[in-house]
Amino acid sequence: MAPAHKTILAGLATFAVGSALWLFGLDVEIVVFTPSKVGVVLMVVGGLETLYGLYKSVRGAGAERR
């Protein structure tokens, strides 16, 4: 599997875990952090990682055509 595809899959998995924490962690509060806030951070990181993987796949496809 190409590195860009691995990055996209890892970003989507991170986004899915973050959205699960955000949806189901609203009622839970741990002393240091709340799972819903960690979920939002993971969703942002996962989204950025997915966008980077898409960029790598488009950029790699353009470089191979030359």
DAQUIGI-V432229 format. One line per field, one symbol per residue. phi: phi as a letter, one per 20 degrees, with the letter a starting at -180 (. if undefined). A space follows every 10 residues. Layout:
BEGIN
phi->???
END
This chain:
BEGIN
phi->.fgfffffff ffffffffff fffddfeecd gebdgfffff ffffffffff ffffffffff ffffff
END
